[in-house]
Amino acid sequence: MRSFMKNRKILISTGSTSEHIDPVRVISNTSSGKMGYSLLKKDIDLELDITVVKGVTTMDLEYTKLKDQFNYKLIEARTT
């Protein structure tokens, strides 16, 4: 499987986001970011071309540490 996946592009969406539907109401999710982090670590092992769209997570420091060690695109987002 490693040769099949090599140089493939992958997009991981992780963390919580909130979208304001008017000045008072908001639609949100409370994702911790743990699943996205697990996928990211596995995809790094498979040497994939990775882009991560990351909302607020409980694991921001872990994502930063991986970014310092490995080359992947990280896009920080707060809303959809």
Summary of the structure (lengths in Angstrom):
residues: 80
radius of gyration: 14.2
end to end distance: 32.8
largest distance: 50.3
contacts: 206
relative contact order: 0.27
helix: 32%
strand: 30%
